[in-house]
Amino acid sequence: ELGANHDLVERMRREAEALARIEHPNVVRTFDFGSTSEGRPYLVMELIRGRTLSTLIAEEAPFQRRTFAELARQMAAGLAAAHAA
């Protein structure tokens, strides 16, 4: 059972704390972390409305170079913010 694996729960806690420190428009915010009464860990994250990247790719690919460059820039900026945190 997931809740019984203390190492996994501890790793999730550390990652949730790291995620909660990131404030960037290209990174989903993490608000809370905890465990259910059964010991299952959970994250409380920001709800983002809109299409997922996989849906965007399925509906609009191949992208124009400008669109691709903008998507890549946004992903790289979010990743850079995560590495900086």
N, CA and C atoms as an extended XYZ file, in Angstrom:
255
Properties=species:S:1:pos:R:3:atomname:S:1:resname:S:1:resid:I:1 pbc="F F F"
N         0.847       -1.185        0.000 N   GLU     1
C         0.000        0.000        0.000 CA  GLU     1
C         0.882        1.234        0.000 C   GLU     1
N         0.459        2.268       -0.726 N   LEU     2
C         1.239        3.491       -0.866 CA  LEU     2
C         1.519        4.149        0.473 C   LEU     2
N         0.534        4.208        1.351 N   GLY     3
C         0.723        4.851        2.639 CA  GLY     3
C         1.710        4.135        3.524 C   GLY     3
N         1.935        2.866        3.301 N   ALA     4
C         2.854        2.091        4.124 CA  ALA     4
C         4.313        2.334        3.750 C   ALA     4
N         4.576        2.919        2.620 N   ASN     5
C         5.937        3.153        2.173 CA  ASN     5
C         6.425        4.505        2.690 C   ASN     5
N         7.080        4.485        3.850 N   HIS     6
C         7.520        5.719        4.505 CA  HIS     6
C         8.482        6.522        3.630 C   HIS     6
N         9.398        5.854        2.931 N   ASP     7
C        10.364        6.566        2.081 CA  ASP     7
C         9.664        7.332        0.968 C   ASP     7
N         8.662        6.717        0.349 N   LEU     8
C         7.921        7.392       -0.712 CA  LEU     8
C         7.158        8.590       -0.171 C   LEU     8
N         6.528        8.435        0.976 N   VAL     9
C         5.779        9.536        1.588 CA  VAL     9
C         6.726       10.680        1.934 C   VAL     9
N         7.890       10.361        2.474 N   GLU    10
C         8.868       11.393        2.828 CA  GLU    10
C         9.365       12.120        1.574 C   GLU    10
N         9.601       11.380        0.511 N   ARG    11
C        10.047       12.007       -0.744 CA  ARG    11
C         8.961       12.937       -1.284 C   ARG    11
N         7.708       12.486       -1.245 N   MET    12
C         6.605       13.338       -1.695 CA  MET    12
C         6.506       14.599       -0.845 C   MET    12
N         6.722       14.482        0.462 N   ARG    13
C         6.669       15.653        1.340 CA  ARG    13
C         7.736       16.653        0.948 C   ARG    13
N         8.971       16.181        0.735 N   ARG    14
C        10.066       17.084        0.345 CA  ARG    14
C         9.786       17.758       -1.001 C   ARG    14
N         9.273       16.991       -1.943 N   GLU    15
C         8.968       17.561       -3.254 CA  GLU    15
C         7.817       18.558       -3.170 C   GLU    15
N         6.818       18.273       -2.344 N   ALA    16
C         5.699       19.211       -2.170 CA  ALA    16
C         6.184       20.514       -1.556 C   ALA    16
N         7.081       20.430       -0.580 N   GLU    17
C         7.632       21.639        0.033 CA  GLU    17
C         8.436       22.438       -0.985 C   GLU    17
N         9.206       21.762       -1.823 N   ALA    18
C         9.984       22.444       -2.860 CA  ALA    18
C         9.051       23.098       -3.880 C   ALA    18
N         8.020       22.380       -4.300 N   LEU    19
C         7.064       22.929       -5.261 CA  LEU    19
C         6.332       24.143       -4.697 C   LEU    19
N         6.016       24.113       -3.426 N   ALA    20
C         5.269       25.209       -2.803 CA  ALA    20
C         6.068       26.513       -2.806 C   ALA    20
N         7.390       26.425       -2.899 N   ARG    21
C         8.224       27.626       -2.922 CA  ARG    21
C         8.305       28.285       -4.297 C   ARG    21
N         7.854       27.601       -5.322 N   ILE    22
C         7.950       28.130       -6.689 CA  ILE    22
C         6.737       28.994       -6.999 C   ILE    22
N         7.001       30.237       -7.351 N   GLU    23
C         5.935       31.135       -7.802 CA  GLU    23
C         6.343       31.632       -9.180 C   GLU    23
N         5.729       31.036      -10.196 N   HIS    24
C         6.061       31.373      -11.577 CA  HIS    24
C         4.827       31.119      -12.432 C   HIS    24
N         4.558       31.966      -13.417 N   PRO    25
C         3.352       31.790      -14.226 CA  PRO    25
C         3.329       30.492      -15.046 C   PRO    25
N         4.471       29.849      -15.221 N   ASN    26
C         4.516       28.620      -16.002 CA  ASN    26
C         4.666       27.371      -15.137 C   ASN    26
N         4.394       27.500      -13.843 N   VAL    27
C         4.472       26.365      -12.918 CA  VAL    27
C         3.191       26.336      -12.083 C   VAL    27
N         2.541       25.186      -12.064 N   VAL    28
C         1.323       25.027      -11.263 CA  VAL    28
C         1.691       25.157       -9.789 C   VAL    28
N         0.920       25.953       -9.062 N   ARG    29
C         1.190       26.157       -7.638 CA  ARG    29
C         0.763       24.942       -6.825 C   ARG    29
N         1.541       24.650       -5.804 N   THR    30
C         1.215       23.592       -4.849 CA  THR    30
C         0.880       24.276       -3.531 C   THR    30
N        -0.283       23.972       -2.981 N   PHE    31
C        -0.755       24.643       -1.779 CA  PHE    31
C        -0.584       23.832       -0.508 C   PHE    31
N        -0.692       22.513       -0.607 N   ASP    32
C        -0.667       21.724        0.616 CA  ASP    32
C        -0.276       20.287        0.296 C   ASP    32
N         0.132       19.591        1.326 N   PHE    33
C         0.469       18.178        1.243 CA  PHE    33
C         0.030       17.551        2.551 C   PHE    33
N        -0.430       16.318        2.473 N   GLY    34
C        -0.817       15.635        3.697 CA  GLY    34
C        -1.033       14.166        3.430 C   GLY    34
N        -1.630       13.501        4.405 N   SER    35
C        -1.969       12.080        4.280 CA  SER    35
C        -3.400       11.888        4.739 C   SER    35
N        -4.089       10.980        4.065 N   THR    36
C        -5.456       10.644        4.467 CA  THR    36
C        -5.405        9.837        5.760 C   THR    36
N        -6.558        9.581        6.335 N   SER    37
C        -6.607        8.772        7.559 CA  SER    37
C        -6.119        7.347        7.303 C   SER    37
N        -6.125        6.916        6.032 N   GLU    38
C        -5.601        5.596        5.670 CA  GLU    38
C        -4.096        5.639        5.393 C   GLU    38
N        -3.494        6.830        5.496 N   GLY    39
C        -2.059        6.957        5.270 CA  GLY    39
C        -1.656        7.214        3.832 C   GLY    39
N        -2.597        7.500        2.953 N   ARG    40
C        -2.275        7.778        1.556 CA  ARG    40
C        -1.902        9.254        1.399 C   ARG    40
N        -0.742        9.534        0.835 N   PRO    41
C        -0.327       10.930        0.667 CA  PRO    41
C        -1.123       11.614       -0.450 C   PRO    41
N        -1.274       12.933       -0.328 N   TYR    42
C        -1.960       13.709       -1.364 CA  TYR    42
C        -1.315       15.083       -1.483 C   TYR    42
N        -1.492       15.709       -2.648 N   LEU    43
C        -1.072       17.079       -2.912 CA  LEU    43
C        -2.313       17.902       -3.228 C   LEU    43
N        -2.335       19.148       -2.784 N   VAL    44
C        -3.384       20.089       -3.167 CA  VAL    44
C        -2.715       21.102       -4.081 C   VAL    44
N        -3.131       21.105       -5.353 N   MET    45
C        -2.491       21.961       -6.348 CA  MET    45
C        -3.516       22.887       -6.985 C   MET    45
N        -2.994       23.948       -7.591 N   GLU    46
C        -3.804       24.932       -8.302 CA  GLU    46
C        -4.567       24.257       -9.447 C   GLU    46
N        -5.822       24.639       -9.618 N   LEU    47
C        -6.617       24.164      -10.743 CA  LEU    47
C        -6.380       25.098      -11.921 C   LEU    47
N        -5.918       24.537      -13.014 N   ILE    48
C        -5.682       25.311      -14.231 CA  ILE    48
C        -6.725       24.878      -15.256 C   ILE    48
N        -7.511       25.815      -15.691 N   ARG    49
C        -8.528       25.511      -16.698 CA  ARG    49
C        -7.932       25.733      -18.085 C   ARG    49
N        -8.345       24.935      -19.014 N   GLY    50
C        -7.871       25.071      -20.385 CA  GLY    50
C        -7.413       23.740      -20.924 C   GLY    50
N        -6.779       23.793      -22.072 N   ARG    51
C        -6.322       22.567      -22.726 CA  ARG    51
C        -4.964       22.138      -22.186 C   ARG    51
N        -4.761       20.842      -22.150 N   THR    52
C        -3.451       20.310      -21.785 CA  THR    52
C        -2.533       20.421      -22.994 C   THR    52
N        -1.243       20.301      -22.741 N   LEU    53
C        -0.287       20.320      -23.832 CA  LEU    53
C        -0.551       19.169      -24.799 C   LEU    53
N        -0.882       17.992      -24.268 N   SER    54
C        -1.146       16.855      -25.156 CA  SER    54
C        -2.367       17.111      -26.038 C   SER    54
N        -3.388       17.786      -25.522 N   THR    55
C        -4.558       18.131      -26.325 CA  THR    55
C        -4.188       19.160      -27.380 C   THR    55
N        -3.415       20.152      -26.995 N   LEU    56
C        -2.970       21.172      -27.938 CA  LEU    56
C        -2.190       20.540      -29.086 C   LEU    56
N        -1.303       19.630      -28.765 N   ILE    57
C        -0.516       18.935      -29.793 CA  ILE    57
C        -1.443       18.124      -30.698 C   ILE    57
N        -2.370       17.381      -30.098 N   ALA    58
C        -3.282       16.548      -30.884 CA  ALA    58
C        -4.151       17.387      -31.815 C   ALA    58
N        -4.550       18.574      -31.362 N   GLU    59
C        -5.469       19.398      -32.145 CA  GLU    59
C        -4.777       20.325      -33.134 C   GLU    59
N        -3.547       20.756      -32.845 N   GLU    60
C        -2.949       21.811      -33.664 CA  GLU    60
C        -1.596       21.492      -34.286 C   GLU    60
N        -0.982       20.387      -33.919 N   ALA    61
C         0.329       20.067      -34.480 CA  ALA    61
C         0.180       19.675      -35.946 C   ALA    61
N         1.147       19.937      -36.773 N   PRO    62
C         2.421       20.572      -36.451 CA  PRO    62
C         2.248       22.080      -36.261 C   PRO    62
N         3.042       22.643      -35.356 N   PHE    63
C         2.964       24.061      -35.023 CA  PHE    63
C         3.791       24.900      -35.990 C   PHE    63
N         3.378       26.143      -36.113 N   GLN    64
C         4.223       27.103      -36.813 CA  GLN    64
C         5.446       27.341      -35.942 C   GLN    64
N         6.538       27.733      -36.536 N   ARG    65
C         7.782       27.925      -35.777 CA  ARG    65
C         7.613       28.897      -34.619 C   ARG    65
N         6.897       29.970      -34.840 N   ARG    66
C         6.695       30.975      -33.785 CA  ARG    66
C         5.926       30.384      -32.603 C   ARG    66
N         4.884       29.602      -32.883 N   THR    67
C         4.097       28.962      -31.822 CA  THR    67
C         4.954       27.964      -31.061 C   THR    67
N         5.702       27.144      -31.804 N   PHE    68
C         6.585       26.171      -31.162 CA  PHE    68
C         7.606       26.876      -30.277 C   PHE    68
N         8.207       27.933      -30.774 N   ALA    69
C         9.213       28.666      -30.002 CA  ALA    69
C         8.620       29.243      -28.724 C   ALA    69
N         7.399       29.747      -28.781 N   GLU    70
C         6.748       30.311      -27.597 CA  GLU    70
C         6.425       29.223      -26.578 C   GLU    70
N         5.928       28.084      -27.033 N   LEU    71
C         5.666       26.972      -26.111 CA  LEU    71
C         6.960       26.497      -25.453 C   LEU    71
N         8.011       26.356      -26.238 N   ALA    72
C         9.302       25.918      -25.700 CA  ALA    72
C         9.843       26.935      -24.702 C   ALA    72
N         9.686       28.230      -24.989 N   ARG    73
C        10.158       29.275      -24.080 CA  ARG    73
C         9.433       29.194      -22.739 C   ARG    73
N         8.121       29.011      -22.787 N   GLN    74
C         7.336       28.923      -21.551 CA  GLN    74
C         7.725       27.703      -20.722 C   GLN    74
N         7.900       26.563      -21.387 N   MET    75
C         8.297       25.352      -20.655 CA  MET    75
C         9.689       25.518      -20.046 C   MET    75
N        10.613       26.105      -20.805 N   ALA    76
C        11.968       26.310      -20.297 CA  ALA    76
C        11.974       27.291      -19.120 C   ALA    76
N        11.135       28.322      -19.189 N   ALA    77
C        11.068       29.286      -18.087 CA  ALA    77
C        10.533       28.627      -16.822 C   ALA    77
N         9.531       27.791      -16.951 N   GLY    78
C         9.004       27.071      -15.788 CA  GLY    78
C        10.020       26.113      -15.219 C   GLY    78
N        10.724       25.410      -16.066 N   LEU    79
C        11.758       24.482      -15.618 CA  LEU    79
C        12.905       25.222      -14.935 C   LEU    79
N        13.284       26.375      -15.485 N   ALA    80
C        14.346       27.187      -14.869 CA  ALA    80
C        13.932       27.659      -13.468 C   ALA    80
N        12.664       28.042      -13.318 N   ALA    81
C        12.162       28.469      -11.998 CA  ALA    81
C        12.213       27.313      -11.007 C   ALA    81
N        11.868       26.122      -11.474 N   ALA    82
C        11.921       24.953      -10.597 CA  ALA    82
C        13.360       24.637      -10.181 C   ALA    82
N        14.283       24.718      -11.113 N   HIS    83
C        15.692       24.456      -10.777 CA  HIS    83
C        16.247       25.523       -9.831 C   HIS    83
N        15.810       26.767      -10.023 N   ALA    84
C        16.280       27.848       -9.152 CA  ALA    84
C        15.788       27.673       -7.716 C   ALA    84
N        14.591       27.085       -7.570 N   ALA    85
C        14.027       26.879       -6.233 CA  ALA    85
C        14.698       25.699       -5.559 C   ALA    85
